[in-house]
Structure formats: C-alpha cells, structure tokens
C-alpha cells in the first residue's frame, strides 16, 4: 500500500468536533415559508432579514497593547469573545470549499472535512473557556460579514471571502488564515497572528490563575472527539494548545504538528495548493510527496460585497432559506451556552443538518451575468423577526 493510501486509510477524522457530524452530514433542509420570506425575495425585506453588522476591528491589537500586569479576568473574557469570532469566521469559507467539491470521498474533500470539524471543536473550546471565567459567549453577535477582514484585526490585509474551491481561494483565504508565525517561507508580519493571540491568552490565564466554574460548560462526544469542561489550569493549557497545534501548527517545525498522521491546517491547505504532500527532505520541508489531485468542483463564484446583486426569485428564496437556517443555528448555539445545555446543543446540531442542501443547490445554479460560475450561500446572520 502506498504512503498516500496509508494516510487515507487511517481511521478518518479522529479530531472531529462536537458539531462536525451535523455540519458535515447531508440532511434535508427545513422549509422556510411565510410573509417574511416573500418580502425578502421580493426585495423589501423586513427587519428579520437584515444582516447583523460586522464586529469591530482592531480588538486584538488593543488587547495585546494592555500591559501584561493589567490583564485581569475582564481582559480574559474580552479576549475569549474575540476568539469566538475568530473560530466562527473560519467555518463558512471552509464549508463553502468543502461543499463545492463534487466527490466527498476524494482526498481533498476529506482533508477539508476534517479541518471544518476541528474548527467547530475549537469554537466549542473557547465557548467553554468563556463560561468557565464567568462570561457568556455571544456567537451570533460575532458572526462576520463576508467578504471582510478576520475578526479582531488579526492578519491585517487578509480578506476572507466565500467561494468554491480554487487554488487562489486556498492560498489567499485558507492558508492566509492559518499561517504560522514562521511558515516554510519567512515573511514580514504586519499584524498579530492567531497563534500569537492565543499565546498571550494562555499567559494571562497562567498569571491570573482565575477560579474556573464548570456550570454552564458543555460536554459532548462525537466520533473521536471529546469536548469537555475546563476545570483546571492544566485543562486550559491543553485546550489552547489543541487550537494552536491543529490550526497553524508549531512555530518551530511542521513535524511537531503531524498528530494522528494529519498535518496542521496550514500545511494541509498547502498540500491542496501545491498538489503534493508535505515531506521532510535534506533541504528542509517541501511539497514533494505523493500527489494530491485537485478535485472536480462546483464553480461557485466569490460572493461580492453586499451579497448577490438582484438574484432571480428562485435564487433569492434559496438564499433566504439558507440564511434563516444559519441564523437559527447561531441563536440556538447562543442559547445552549446561556444555560440551555445539551438538549439545546442537540437542537442546534439537528438544525445544522439543513444547511448543506440549499448550499449545494445554489452552487448548481448558473449566474446569468457569469455563465461559467454559480451562486453559493452568503452566510448572513439575520436579525430575529419581531412579533
């Protein structure tokens, strides 16, 4: 058996998240009907259909500018809320890339699927940590608007947009989000990296040693992953290290990020971009391993600023249907960490199963003014409808 086959044959997705099976499973979308939908697709959307405003930028730089001696419990809570936004921001673009791949059994689809699961697991971790220090995650409020920067001003200059899988999308969004402090090619860093942000967060926990409460934290076991409450500082260190290692990897060597035979996200995306697995050679780490064929994909075009302009009626209905399901998921996740507990989390998981259907349907609808491209989901967090 080849080295490539060996890696694919390993029990897949050991680090799947507490929500991964729902987000990655094919499900039947719940129908969304009624006056609000009709008004939205007609172009006169009620308050319920207006997207929430994007969260403020620059939060990470402001947090890191606070002297370490002054970083108390409120600083930690503020940093963790930024982390909620950061982890959430990665999921929609990665899902769009995954949904666009026609063969979900392909190597690339499996890699992206695993990474989406990791990101959802990371979201669960930071929500638990925020509850542990007396905070309450604001998940829907943290939902970003696409295209736009990463929440908090991390990776200034990177514009995160939604698109089907292309090599430029892999390079400019996926790899740019996950880039470590020292990648295979050194470059100037004009703003904090995600890794640096988490490093400072862990330092604050170590210095303050806050009392942690398990009340309100959630536990869930899905596949090979185990989201569990953070009860001690050791648990906090473990959780933050998981985010660092699974995401961008270490700042020293890619070899330290290959756990369970899976590279960290940055290097996995690099394999997709370069079309080869990463291998250590006499001249250092290079993408010279077995081929990673780029898959056949649905040609979802990048979602423009402000969303799709003047979509046909049937496309507008699907866009609203998707955004309504997505918004319900966010509301239900907020409720789960606000005391709703496992049953409410289960409701969010159930609702998430409805996202893929309308997303793929959109990706198969040709754009009239771009006949070689298709639509795709916008991931707009809608305001709750007023009664």
C-alpha positions in Angstrom: 0.0 0.0 0.0 1.3 3.5 -0.9 2.2 6.1 1.6 -0.8 8.2 0.3 -3.1 5.2 0.8 -1.7 4.6 4.3 -2.7 8.1 5.3 -6.1 7.9 3.8 -6.7 4.5 5.5 -6.2 5.8 9.0 -9.5 6.0 10.9 -10.6 9.3 9.5 -11.4 12.5 11.4 -10.3 11.4 14.8 -10.5 15.0 16.0 -14.0 15.7 14.7 -15.8 18.3 16.7 -18.9 18.2 18.8 -20.8 19.7 15.9 -18.9 18.2 13.0 -21.2 15.3 12.2 -24.1 17.7 11.8 -22.4 20.3 9.7 -20.8 17.7 7.5 -23.7 15.3 7.1 -26.1 15.6 4.2 -29.5 16.5 5.5 -32.9 17.6 4.3 -33.4 21.3 4.7 -36.4 22.5 6.6 -38.7 24.7 4.5 -38.9 28.3 5.4 -42.1 30.0 4.4 -44.4 32.8 5.3 -44.7 36.6 4.8 -41.1 37.3 5.8 -39.7 35.1 3.1 -42.0 36.5 0.5 -41.0 40.1 1.4 -37.3 39.2 1.4 -37.2 37.6 -2.0 -39.3 40.5 -3.4 -36.6 42.9 -2.3 -38.5 44.6 0.6 -37.0 42.6 3.4 -38.4 43.1 6.9 -36.1 43.7 9.9 -35.8 39.9 10.3 -33.9 39.6 7.0 -31.3 42.3 7.6 -27.8 41.0 8.3 -26.2 41.9 11.6 -23.4 44.5 11.5 -19.8 43.2 11.4 -18.0 43.2 14.7 -15.4 45.9 15.3 -11.8 45.5 14.0 -8.6 46.1 15.9 -9.7 44.4 19.1 -6.7 42.1 19.2 -4.2 44.9 18.8 -5.9 46.8 21.6 -5.9 43.7 23.9 -2.3 43.0 23.2 -1.4 46.6 23.9 -2.6 46.2 27.5 0.4 45.7 29.8 0.6 42.1 31.0 0.3 43.1 34.6 -3.1 44.7 33.9 -4.7 41.7 32.2 -7.3 40.6 34.6 -10.4 38.5 34.4 -12.2 41.0 32.2 -9.3 41.1 29.8 -9.5 37.3 29.5 -13.3 37.4 28.9 -12.8 40.0 26.2 -10.1 38.0 24.5 -12.2 34.9 24.6 -15.1 36.6 22.9 -12.7 37.7 20.2 -11.6 34.1 19.9 -15.3 33.1 19.5 -15.4 35.4 16.4 -12.1 34.1 15.1 -13.1 30.4 15.3 -16.6 31.1 13.8 -15.2 33.2 11.0 -13.2 30.2 9.5 -16.2 27.8 9.3 -18.3 29.4 6.5 -15.4 29.7 4.0 -14.2 26.2 4.7 -17.7 24.8 4.4 -18.1 26.5 1.0 -14.9 25.0 -0.2 -16.0 21.6 1.1 -19.5 21.7 -0.3 -18.2 22.7 -3.7 -16.2 19.5 -4.1 -18.3 17.1 -6.1 -16.7 13.9 -4.7 -16.8 13.9 -0.9 -14.7 10.8 -0.9 -11.7 12.5 -2.5 -8.6 13.2 -0.5 -9.1 16.9 -0.7 -12.7 16.7 0.5 -11.7 14.5 3.4 -9.0 17.0 4.4 -11.3 20.0 4.4 -14.0 18.0 6.2 -11.6 17.2 9.0 -10.5 20.8 9.2 -14.1 22.0 9.5 -14.6 19.6 12.3 -11.5 20.9 14.1 -12.7 24.5 13.8 -16.1 23.6 15.2 -14.3 21.8 18.1 -12.2 25.0 18.6 -15.4 27.1 18.8 -16.7 24.8 21.5 -13.5 25.0 23.4 -13.4 28.8 23.5 -17.1 29.0 24.4 -16.5 26.6 27.3 -13.5 28.7 28.5 -15.5 31.9 28.4 -18.2 30.3 30.5 -15.5 29.0 32.9 -14.4 32.5 33.7 -17.9 33.9 34.2 -18.6 35.1 30.7 -21.3 34.2 28.1 -20.4 33.6 24.5 -22.1 35.9 22.0 -21.9 33.7 19.0 -24.4 35.3 16.7 -23.2 38.8 17.5 -19.7 37.6 16.5 -20.7 36.3 13.1 -18.7 38.2 10.4 -19.9 39.7 7.2 -18.3 38.3 4.1 -16.1 39.5 2.3 -14.2 41.2 5.1 -11.3 41.0 7.5 -10.8 38.5 10.2 -12.4 39.5 13.5 -10.3 41.5 15.9 -7.9 42.7 13.3 -5.8 39.5 13.2 -3.9 39.0 9.9 -4.4 42.6 8.7 -4.6 42.7 4.9 -6.3 39.3 4.6 -9.7 39.5 3.1 -11.9 36.4 3.9 -14.4 35.7 1.2 -16.8 32.9 0.3 -16.1 30.9 -2.8 -16.0 27.4 -4.3 -12.6 25.7 -4.0 -10.0 27.2 -6.3 -6.2 27.4 -5.9 -6.3 31.2 -5.3 -9.0 30.6 -2.6 -6.8 28.0 -0.9 -3.8 30.4 -1.0 -5.5 33.7 -0.2 -8.1 32.6 2.3 -7.4 29.2 3.8 -3.6 29.4 4.0 -3.6 33.1 4.9 -5.9 32.5 7.9 -3.9 29.6 9.3 -0.3 30.8 8.5 2.0 30.2 11.5 4.5 32.7 12.9 7.3 31.0 10.9 6.0 29.3 7.9 8.1 27.5 5.3 8.9 30.9 3.8 9.6 33.7 6.1 7.8 37.0 5.5 7.1 40.2 7.3 4.2 40.2 9.8 2.4 43.5 9.9 -0.2 42.3 12.5 -0.6 39.7 15.2 -1.1 36.1 14.1 -3.8 33.8 15.5 -1.0 31.9 17.3 0.4 35.0 19.0 -3.1 35.9 20.2 -3.6 32.5 21.8 -0.1 32.6 23.3 -0.9 35.8 25.1 -4.3 34.5 26.2 -2.6 31.5 27.8 -0.1 33.7 29.5 -2.9 35.7 31.1 -4.5 32.5 32.4 -1.2 31.4 33.9 -0.6 34.8 35.5 -4.1 35.3 36.9 -5.0 31.7 37.7 -8.7 32.5 37.8 -11.2 30.3 39.5 -13.0 28.2 36.9 -16.6 27.1 37.1 -17.9 24.1 35.2 -21.5 25.2 35.5 -22.8 26.1 32.0 -19.9 24.4 30.2 -20.9 21.7 27.7 -19.7 18.2 27.2 -20.3 16.3 24.0 -18.7 13.2 22.4 -18.9 12.8 18.7 -16.8 10.3 16.8 -13.3 10.5 18.2 -13.6 14.0 19.8 -14.4 14.8 23.3 -15.4 18.3 24.2 -15.3 18.6 28.0 -15.4 21.3 30.7 -12.2 23.0 31.6 -11.8 22.5 35.4 -8.2 23.3 36.0 -5.4 25.4 34.5 -4.0 22.2 33.0 -7.2 21.8 31.1 -7.0 25.4 29.8 -3.4 24.8 28.7 -4.4 21.6 26.9 -7.4 23.3 25.2 -5.4 26.2 23.9 -2.6 24.0 22.8 -5.0 21.9 20.8 -6.2 25.0 19.0 -2.6 26.0 18.2 -1.4 22.6 17.1 -4.4 21.7 15.0 -4.6 25.1 13.4 -1.4 26.6 12.3 1.0 24.1 13.9 4.0 25.0 16.0 6.3 27.9 15.3 9.3 25.5 15.1 8.8 22.6 12.7 5.9 21.0 10.8 7.0 17.7 12.2 5.6 18.7 15.6 2.1 19.3 14.1 1.7 15.9 12.4 -0.6 14.3 15.0 -2.6 11.2 14.1 -0.9 11.3 10.7 -2.6 14.6 9.9 -0.7 17.9 9.3 -1.9 21.1 10.9 -4.4 23.1 8.8 -1.9 25.4 7.2 0.2 22.6 5.9 -2.9 20.6 4.8 -4.1 23.5 2.8 -0.6 23.8 1.4 -0.8 20.3 0.2 -4.0 21.1 -1.7 -2.5 24.2 -3.2 0.8 22.6 -4.3 -0.8 19.3 -5.3 1.7 17.3 -3.3 2.0 16.0 0.3 4.5 17.8 2.5 7.7 15.8 3.2 10.9 16.5 5.0 13.9 16.4 2.7 17.7 17.1 3.1 16.9 20.7 2.1 14.0 21.1 4.6 10.3 20.7 4.3 8.9 20.7 0.8 5.7 19.7 -1.0 7.3 16.8 -2.9 5.4 13.8 -1.6 2.6 11.8 -3.3 0.2 13.7 -5.5 -2.9 15.4 -4.0 -5.1 15.8 -7.1 -7.2 18.9 -7.2 -10.8 17.8 -7.3 -13.7 18.5 -9.6 -15.7 21.3 -8.1 -18.9 23.2 -8.5 -17.8 26.7 -9.8 -19.3 28.9 -7.0 -18.1 32.4 -7.7 -16.8 34.6 -4.9 -19.7 36.3 -3.0 -19.5 40.0 -3.8 -19.6 42.7 -1.1 -23.2 43.3 -0.2 -24.3 39.9 -1.4 -25.5 38.7 -4.8 -27.0 41.6 -6.7 -30.6 41.2 -8.0 -30.8 37.4 -7.7 -33.6 35.7 -9.6 -36.7 34.9 -7.5 -35.8 31.2 -7.0 -32.2 32.1 -6.0 -33.5 34.7 -3.6 -35.7 32.2 -1.9 -32.8 29.7 -1.5 -30.5 32.4 -0.1 -33.1 33.5 2.4 -33.8 29.8 3.3 -30.1 29.2 3.9 -29.6 32.4 5.9 -32.7 31.6 8.1 -31.4 28.2 8.9 -27.9 29.5 9.6 -29.3 32.3 11.9 -31.4 29.7 13.8 -28.2 27.7 14.4 -26.4 30.7 15.8 -29.4 31.6 18.0 -29.6 28.1 19.3 -25.9 27.9 20.0 -26.1 31.1 22.0 -28.9 29.6 24.0 -27.0 26.4 24.6 -24.1 28.2 26.3 -26.6 30.5 28.1 -27.9 27.6 30.2 -29.8 25.6 27.6 -27.5 22.7 28.0 -27.0 19.5 26.0 -30.6 19.4 24.7 -30.4 22.9 23.2 -27.0 22.0 21.7 -28.6 18.9 20.2 -31.3 21.2 18.6 -28.5 23.3 17.0 -26.9 20.1 15.7 -30.2 19.0 14.2 -30.8 22.3 12.5 -27.3 22.4 11.1 -28.2 19.4 9.0 -30.3 21.6 6.9 -27.5 23.8 5.6 -25.9 21.7 3.0 -29.0 21.1 0.9 -29.7 24.7 -0.1 -26.0 25.5 -0.3 -25.3 22.8 -2.9 -28.5 23.7 -4.8 -27.2 27.3 -5.0 -23.8 26.1 -6.2 -25.6 24.4 -9.1 -27.5 27.5 -10.3 -25.7 29.5 -13.0 -25.3 33.2 -12.6 -26.9 35.0 -15.6 -24.1 37.5 -16.0 -21.4 34.9 -15.4 -22.4 31.8 -17.2 -19.3 29.8 -16.2 -20.0 30.4 -12.5 -22.7 29.6 -10.0 -24.2 31.1 -6.9 -23.5 30.0 -3.3 -24.5 30.7 0.3 -23.9 34.2 1.7 -23.8 33.1 5.4 -25.7 36.2 6.6 -26.7 36.3 10.3 -30.3 37.7 10.3 -32.0 39.6 13.0 -34.8 37.9 14.8 -38.2 38.6 13.4 -40.1 41.0 15.6 -43.6 39.7 16.6 
